[in-house]
Amino acid sequence: MDDAYDRCVGLGYHCESTHQIRRITGDDRAHFFDWLDLEFESVVETIAGDFSDVLRPGMVEPFSDGLCALDRGSDIRFFHDFHPATGRALSRSDIDRQLDGVRAKFRALADRWRTLARSSAYVLYVHHDAFDELTAADLRRLRLVIATAYPRHRFDLLWLRRTPPPDGGALGPGIRWGTVAAAPGRWEGDDAEWDAAFRAVRFATATSPTPSLSVPAGVSATPAPSVTDRSTSV
């Protein structure tokens, strides 16, 4: 993991990772797992299934008292892509009315993922294990899923936790870990902690902001995030 990376792509858990990766790299190019609230298994299964189980018609419904839309096919919670017609709570009709536009956005993002993974770019994927739930075996499985789907892809994984993993020595090649302590009351996380976690990461060139993904009218590509916690989990 000593070479310079061409891209840095977040794999959740929630908005903190997206905000910090964009702040650190200066690259606001949208990626599939940006601004989503999702479990590790949803990341693994979505990549393994080539994004086919995300946002299928009839599988998306209001969740957490209408604060977000839950996709039952992928167990991903969408806090920013569906908007209530009135008030603050989403209804099923709100979701049904906007589903085609949101699906179009995420189809484009899935195409962007595939294009990057099939290119010559060297990519650093970052998963923020916000509740210290995962093991080294989980990260090895994620790396295997990506490598199996894209055999020629050059990439590494950065596993960020609140505390050091007890099995960090069992990660194997292409995976490293770091820590980012929680910042209570601040959804963006602690800037100094994230800067320290990225101190040894080198990028091939200084990244600069790129135009946001073109999406249908009324669908936000870069939302104003909200705080998410375990109370919103499936």
N, C-alpha and C positions, 0 to 999 in steps of 0.2 A: 504493500500500500504506500510505496514511496513515490510513485509517479504522480504527475499532476493530472487532475480530473478536468474533463471538458464540461461536465454538467453535475449538478447536485439536485437530487429529486427526493421529495419527502414521501414517506409511506405512513402518515398518521403518527400518533393516535388522534390528535385533534388540531385545533387552530394554532396552538403554540408553535408547533413544528413548522407550519407553513410560514407564519410571520417571521420566525427567526431565520429560517433558511433564506428567505427573500432579503431580509435586512443584512445578513452577513455576506451573501454573494452579490447583492445588487441586481439580481436577475428575477424579474417578476413574470417570467414565462409560466403560463398555467400548466399544471400537470394533473393527472387523473385524481389522485388522492388528496389534492389540496382542499382545505376548508371543510373536510368531511369529519364526521365523528364515527369512528369504527373500531372494532376489535381487531386484534392481530389475525385471527382466523379469517376475517373478511378480506384482508389484504391477500393472504395466501390463496384462498379459494377464488378470488376474483382474477388473480393473475393466472392461476392454473386453468381456470375456465375460459380464458381469453375474453374476459369482460362480458360474457354472454348472459350471465344471470342478473345483471344490474338493470333496475328500472323496467322490468317487464310489465306490460299492461295488466292491471288487476292485482298487482302485488305491492302497490305503494299505498300507504294509509297514514292518517294523522297519528301522531304519537306524542307522549309526554304532555297530555292535555292540549294538544294542538300546537306545541312550540316547534315541532319539527315534523318531517315526513320520514317514516320508516319504510325502507324497502325490504319486504319479507324475503325476497329471493337472495339478497346478499347480506342482510342484517346491517346495512349501512344507514346511518341517520343523516338526513339532509336538513341542516338548520338554515341554509342560506339560499337555496335554489327555488323554493316554492314560497309564495307570498299570499297571505290571506286577503280576500277581497274587502273584508271589513274587520275591524278589531285586530286582535293579536293572535287568535287561534285559527289554525288551518282547518278547513273542512275537506271532506272527500271530494266535493265538487271543485274546490280550489285546485287540488292536486290533479284531478282528471283533466281540468281545463289547461293546465300548464305542462302536463306530462310530455307531450310531443316536443315542445321546445327544450325542456331539460334533457330529454333523451338525445336530442340532436347535439346538444353541447357535449354530453359525455361520450357519444360516439366519436366526435371529433377528438376529444382528449384520449380516447383509447387508440385511435389511429396515430396520434402524436406519440404515445407510449411505444407502439410497435415500431414506428419509424426510427425512434431514438435507439431502441434495443437492437435493431437490425443494422444500425449504422456503425461506423468505426469509432464513435465517441466512447471515451472512458468515463463511466458514470459512477458517482457515489450515491447510493441509496441510504436514506436516513430513516430509521424507525425510532420514534420516541416512545419508549415503554414507560408511560407516565405513572403507572402504579406498581412498577417493579414486579410484574407478573410472569415474565417469560424466563426461559432457560436457554442455555447455550444450544441445546438440541433444537429448540424452536427456530433460532436464527440460522442454524445449519439447514433446517428444512426449508426455510424461506429462500436461502441462497440456491438450494438444489432446484426448487420450483422455477426460479427465474432462469437458471442455467439450462434446465431441461427445455423450457419454452423457447429460449434463444441461445443455442449452443455456441455461437460465435461472439456473443456479447461480452465486452470487457467491463466488469463492474466489481464493486466492493460494497459491503454493508457496514454502516456505522450504527451501533446499537447504543442508544442513550437512555440511561436510567436515572432515578433519583439517587440511588446508592450503588456502590460497586457490586457486580454480580458475584455470587459465591463460586460460580463455575466458569469464570471468565477465561481461564486457561484452556478450556475445552472447545473453544470456538472454531478452531481450524483456520486454514488459509482464506484470505479474502474477507475476513470479518474482524472488526475491532469494536471495543466498547468505550464509552465515556460516561460522565455523569453531568447532569444539569439539575441542581436543586430546585425545589418548588419555590414559587414566588406567590405566597398567599394573597388573594385578592387581585392578582394581576394576570389576566388570561394570556398575555404575551410572553410570560416567563421572565426569567432573569437574564438580562443582556450579557452581564459579565460572565455568568455561568456558561452560556452558549458560546461566547467568544473563546473562553478557555477550552471548551470541548472541540472547537474547530481550529485551535492554534496550530496543530501539526498538519492540518489539511491544506494541500496546495492545489491551486487551479491553474490550468494551462495558460489562460489569459484573464485579465481583469474582466469580470462579467459586467454587463451593463443592462439596464432595463430594456425589455423588448415589448412590442405592442401586445396588448391583451388579446386573447383568443376571441375571434369574432363569433358572437352567439346571437340567437334570435332576440328580438326586442322583448324587453321585460324579464330577461333572464340575466342574473348577475354573474360575471366571471370572477370578480374579486370583491367579495362581500365584506361588510363590516362585521367581524366575528363577534360571537357571544361566548360567554363562559360555558363550558360543558363539564360535567362531572359524572360520577358513577350512577347518579339518580336517573340519567337519561339512557342507561344501557338496557339492552334487551334482556 
